[in-house]
Amino acid sequence: MRRRGQSTVEWALVVAVLVVAVVAGAYVFVPGFQTAMDDAGGALSTLYASGDLAK
């Protein structure tokens, strides 16, 4: 006797847990990444505006 429905439910739970983990990770890491990119953009803007980019 094979229980295919049970394995389908188990896979659905695994996928749901992975989705929750990805969303939680995004909430943890995205703000820091956003800040780092904003800082890098500001530094490049300042460097470009000062004319020191050609050195």
C-alpha positions in Angstrom: 0.0 0.0 0.0 1.5 3.3 -1.1 0.6 6.6 0.4 1.3 9.2 -2.3 -0.8 11.9 -0.7 1.2 11.8 2.5 4.5 12.4 0.6 2.9 15.3 -1.3 1.8 16.9 2.0 5.3 16.4 3.4 6.9 18.1 0.3 4.4 21.0 0.6 5.5 21.5 4.2 9.2 21.4 3.2 8.6 24.0 0.5 6.5 26.2 2.9 9.3 26.1 5.5 11.9 27.1 2.9 9.7 30.0 1.7 9.4 31.2 5.3 13.2 30.9 5.7 13.9 32.9 2.6 11.4 35.7 3.5 12.9 35.9 7.1 16.4 36.0 5.6 15.3 38.9 3.3 14.0 40.8 6.3 17.3 40.3 8.1 19.8 40.9 5.3 18.1 43.4 2.9 18.3 46.5 5.2 22.0 46.0 5.7 22.6 45.4 2.0 20.5 48.4 1.1 22.6 50.6 3.5 25.9 49.3 2.1 24.8 50.0 -1.5 23.6 53.5 -0.6 26.9 54.2 1.1 28.9 52.8 -1.9 26.7 55.0 -4.3 27.4 58.0 -2.2 31.1 57.4 -2.1 31.2 57.0 -5.9 29.1 60.1 -6.4 31.5 62.1 -4.2 34.5 60.6 -6.0 33.1 61.4 -9.4 32.1 64.9 -8.4 35.6 65.7 -7.1 37.2 64.7 -10.3 39.6 62.2 -8.6 38.1 59.4 -10.7 40.7 59.8 -13.5 43.7 59.1 -11.2 
